[in-house]
Amino acid sequence: MLFYDELVRWYEARRADFSRAATFNLDEFVGIGSDDPRSYRAFMQRHLFDHINVSPRRIHFLDGLAADTVSECRRYERQIARGGGIDLLVLGLGVNGHIGFNEPGASLVAATHKTSLTRATRRANAELFGGNVGTVPAHALSMGMATILRARRIVLLATGRNKATAVRRLVEERITTWVPASLLQVHPAAEVWVDTEAGEKLTESGD
Protein backbone atom coordinates (compact mmCIF):
# COMPACT_ATOMS: atom_id res chain seq x y z
CA MET A 1 0.00 0.00 0.00
CA LEU A 2 2.94 2.36 0.57
CA PHE A 3 3.64 2.18 -3.16
CA TYR A 4 0.11 3.32 -3.98
CA ASP A 5 0.31 6.02 -1.30
CA GLU A 6 3.41 7.38 -3.02
CA LEU A 7 1.71 7.42 -6.43
CA VAL A 8 -1.16 9.37 -4.90
CA ARG A 9 1.29 11.86 -3.36
CA TRP A 10 2.96 12.32 -6.75
CA TYR A 11 -0.41 12.98 -8.35
CA GLU A 12 -1.42 15.46 -5.66
CA ALA A 13 1.92 17.24 -6.05
CA ARG A 14 1.38 17.35 -9.83
CA ARG A 15 4.41 15.19 -10.42
CA ALA A 16 2.33 12.48 -12.12
CA ASP A 17 -0.58 12.54 -14.56
CA PHE A 18 -2.63 9.37 -15.09
CA SER A 19 -5.19 10.76 -17.53
CA ARG A 20 -3.73 8.79 -20.45
CA ALA A 21 -2.73 5.71 -18.47
CA ALA A 22 -4.37 2.31 -18.85
CA THR A 23 -4.13 -0.33 -16.14
CA PHE A 24 -4.28 -4.12 -16.23
CA ASN A 25 -4.34 -5.90 -12.91
CA LEU A 26 -2.37 -9.11 -12.52
CA ASP A 27 -5.00 -11.30 -10.92
CA GLU A 28 -8.33 -11.74 -9.18
CA PHE A 29 -9.92 -14.32 -6.89
CA VAL A 30 -12.36 -16.77 -8.46
CA GLY A 31 -15.84 -16.41 -6.99
CA ILE A 32 -15.30 -12.81 -5.86
CA GLY A 33 -17.02 -9.98 -7.74
CA SER A 34 -15.51 -6.59 -8.47
CA ASP A 35 -17.89 -4.88 -6.01
CA ASP A 36 -16.87 -7.21 -3.18
CA PRO A 37 -14.60 -5.26 -0.78
CA ARG A 38 -12.32 -8.31 -0.59
CA SER A 39 -11.59 -8.27 -4.33
CA TYR A 40 -8.40 -6.89 -5.79
CA ARG A 41 -10.55 -4.62 -7.93
CA ALA A 42 -12.01 -3.02 -4.80
CA PHE A 43 -8.56 -2.91 -3.17
CA MET A 44 -7.13 -0.94 -6.09
CA GLN A 45 -10.14 1.38 -6.10
CA ARG A 46 -9.72 2.15 -2.39
CA HIS A 47 -5.98 2.64 -2.42
CA LEU A 48 -5.32 4.18 -5.82
CA PHE A 49 -8.04 4.76 -8.41
CA ASP A 50 -10.28 6.85 -6.15
CA HIS A 51 -7.40 9.29 -5.62
CA ILE A 52 -5.91 9.84 -9.09
CA ASN A 53 -7.16 10.97 -12.49
CA VAL A 54 -7.22 7.62 -14.27
CA SER A 55 -10.24 7.13 -16.52
CA PRO A 56 -12.59 4.30 -15.42
CA ARG A 57 -12.71 3.20 -19.07
CA ARG A 58 -8.97 2.53 -18.94
CA ILE A 59 -9.09 0.31 -15.85
CA HIS A 60 -9.00 -3.39 -16.78
CA PHE A 61 -9.59 -6.36 -14.49
CA LEU A 62 -10.25 -10.06 -14.69
CA ASP A 63 -13.81 -11.02 -13.74
CA GLY A 64 -13.72 -13.41 -10.79
CA LEU A 65 -17.40 -14.23 -11.34
CA ALA A 66 -17.04 -15.23 -14.99
CA ALA A 67 -19.02 -18.40 -15.70
CA ASP A 68 -16.44 -19.51 -18.27
CA THR A 69 -12.97 -18.82 -16.86
CA VAL A 70 -11.20 -20.07 -20.00
CA SER A 71 -13.07 -17.55 -22.17
CA GLU A 72 -12.50 -14.82 -19.58
CA CYS A 73 -8.75 -15.41 -19.61
CA ARG A 74 -8.67 -15.34 -23.40
CA ARG A 75 -10.68 -12.11 -23.37
CA TYR A 76 -8.14 -10.53 -21.05
CA GLU A 77 -5.21 -11.55 -23.25
CA ARG A 78 -6.96 -9.98 -26.24
CA GLN A 79 -7.63 -6.82 -24.26
CA ILE A 80 -3.96 -6.50 -23.32
CA ALA A 81 -2.96 -7.00 -26.96
CA ARG A 82 -5.47 -4.39 -28.17
CA GLY A 83 -4.05 -1.97 -25.62
CA GLY A 84 -0.60 -2.32 -27.16
CA GLY A 85 0.84 -4.54 -24.44
CA ILE A 86 2.11 -3.57 -21.01
CA ASP A 87 4.74 -0.83 -20.71
CA LEU A 88 5.41 -1.20 -16.99
CA LEU A 89 4.44 -4.12 -14.79
CA VAL A 90 4.79 -3.75 -11.03
CA LEU A 91 5.02 -7.07 -9.17
CA GLY A 92 5.00 -8.24 -5.60
CA LEU A 93 6.76 -11.40 -4.44
CA GLY A 94 5.24 -14.33 -2.60
CA VAL A 95 7.15 -15.96 0.23
CA ASN A 96 7.31 -19.11 -1.92
CA GLY A 97 8.66 -17.19 -4.91
CA HIS A 98 5.40 -16.77 -6.81
CA ILE A 99 4.55 -13.69 -8.87
CA GLY A 100 1.00 -12.90 -9.81
CA PHE A 101 -0.65 -16.14 -8.79
CA ASN A 102 1.86 -18.28 -10.66
CA GLU A 103 2.59 -20.82 -7.95
CA PRO A 104 5.76 -22.98 -7.80
CA GLY A 105 5.51 -26.28 -9.67
CA ALA A 106 7.06 -28.62 -12.20
CA SER A 107 5.69 -26.42 -14.98
CA LEU A 108 4.13 -22.99 -15.42
CA VAL A 109 1.31 -21.71 -17.60
CA ALA A 110 2.25 -19.15 -20.24
CA ALA A 111 -0.99 -17.21 -20.72
CA THR A 112 -3.61 -15.81 -18.36
CA HIS A 113 -5.28 -18.77 -16.65
CA LYS A 114 -7.17 -20.16 -13.68
CA THR A 115 -4.88 -21.50 -10.97
CA SER A 116 -5.11 -23.24 -7.60
CA LEU A 117 -3.67 -21.31 -4.66
CA THR A 118 -1.30 -22.89 -2.18
CA ARG A 119 -2.01 -22.81 1.53
CA ALA A 120 0.87 -20.36 1.98
CA THR A 121 -0.59 -17.97 -0.59
CA ARG A 122 -4.06 -18.19 0.91
CA ARG A 123 -2.58 -17.50 4.34
CA ALA A 124 -0.74 -14.44 2.97
CA ASN A 125 -4.06 -13.08 1.67
CA ALA A 126 -6.10 -13.86 4.77
CA GLU A 127 -6.03 -10.24 5.95
CA LEU A 128 -8.46 -9.35 3.16
CA PHE A 129 -10.82 -11.99 4.56
CA GLY A 130 -10.80 -11.02 8.21
CA GLY A 131 -7.77 -13.18 8.97
CA ASN A 132 -9.67 -16.41 8.23
CA VAL A 133 -7.62 -18.56 5.83
CA GLY A 134 -10.57 -20.87 5.33
CA THR A 135 -12.58 -18.14 3.61
CA VAL A 136 -9.84 -17.20 1.14
CA PRO A 137 -10.80 -18.59 -2.29
CA ALA A 138 -8.91 -21.70 -3.37
CA HIS A 139 -8.61 -20.49 -6.96
CA ALA A 140 -7.71 -17.32 -8.80
CA LEU A 141 -7.29 -15.95 -12.32
CA SER A 142 -3.78 -14.74 -13.07
CA MET A 143 -1.60 -13.44 -15.86
CA GLY A 144 0.70 -16.24 -16.96
CA MET A 145 4.49 -16.11 -17.04
CA ALA A 146 4.70 -15.34 -20.76
CA THR A 147 2.20 -12.52 -20.35
CA ILE A 148 4.30 -11.11 -17.51
CA LEU A 149 7.60 -11.46 -19.37
CA ARG A 150 6.22 -9.65 -22.42
CA ALA A 151 5.96 -6.44 -20.38
CA ARG A 152 8.49 -3.92 -21.66
CA ARG A 153 9.71 -3.07 -18.16
CA ILE A 154 9.19 -4.88 -14.86
CA VAL A 155 9.71 -3.64 -11.31
CA LEU A 156 9.40 -6.15 -8.47
CA LEU A 157 8.94 -4.82 -4.94
CA ALA A 158 9.71 -6.94 -1.87
CA THR A 159 9.69 -5.83 1.77
CA GLY A 160 10.10 -7.63 5.07
CA ARG A 161 12.25 -10.42 6.46
CA ASN A 162 9.73 -13.08 5.43
CA LYS A 163 10.60 -12.34 1.78
CA ALA A 164 14.38 -12.62 2.25
CA THR A 165 14.71 -16.26 1.16
CA ALA A 166 12.53 -15.71 -1.90
CA VAL A 167 14.57 -12.63 -2.84
CA ARG A 168 17.84 -14.57 -2.61
CA ARG A 169 16.44 -17.40 -4.72
CA LEU A 170 15.13 -14.91 -7.27
CA VAL A 171 18.36 -12.94 -7.59
CA GLU A 172 21.20 -15.37 -6.93
CA GLU A 173 20.08 -18.92 -7.68
CA ARG A 174 19.30 -20.82 -10.87
CA ILE A 175 16.16 -20.21 -12.89
CA THR A 176 13.51 -22.77 -11.98
CA THR A 177 9.76 -23.16 -12.22
CA TRP A 178 9.84 -23.95 -8.51
CA VAL A 179 10.67 -20.25 -8.00
CA PRO A 180 8.52 -18.56 -10.67
CA ALA A 181 10.03 -15.14 -9.93
CA SER A 182 13.45 -16.47 -10.97
CA LEU A 183 12.30 -16.29 -14.60
CA LEU A 184 12.68 -12.52 -14.32
CA GLN A 185 16.43 -13.13 -14.65
CA VAL A 186 15.95 -13.48 -18.42
CA HIS A 187 14.00 -10.22 -18.80
CA PRO A 188 16.07 -7.41 -20.38
CA ALA A 189 14.53 -4.63 -18.27
CA ALA A 190 13.55 -6.06 -14.89
CA GLU A 191 14.48 -4.41 -11.60
CA VAL A 192 14.17 -5.79 -8.06
CA TRP A 193 13.65 -3.25 -5.30
CA VAL A 194 13.95 -4.48 -1.71
CA ASP A 195 14.21 -3.03 1.77
CA THR A 196 17.02 -3.97 4.17
CA GLU A 197 15.15 -6.90 5.70
CA ALA A 198 14.04 -8.43 2.41
CA GLY A 199 17.62 -8.17 1.09
CA GLU A 200 19.40 -9.47 4.17
CA LYS A 201 20.18 -12.91 2.67
CA LEU A 202 21.73 -11.56 -0.51
CA THR A 203 25.46 -12.22 -0.79
CA GLU A 204 26.43 -8.56 -0.57
CA SER A 205 23.71 -7.44 1.87
CA GLY A 206 24.84 -5.36 4.80
CA ASP A 207 27.92 -3.95 2.98
Protein Blocks (a to p, Z undefined) as FASTA:
>chain_A
ZZmmmmmmmmmnopaccklgccddfbdcehiafklmkbmklmmmmmmmmmmccdfklpcc
ddfkbfblmlmmmmmmmmmmmnopafbdcddddfkopahjbdcdfbdcfbdcdddddfkl
mmmmmmmnnopaklpcfbdcdddfklmmmpmbdcdddedjklmmmmmmmmmmccdfklmm
lmmmmpcbbccdddfklmmmgmkgoZZ
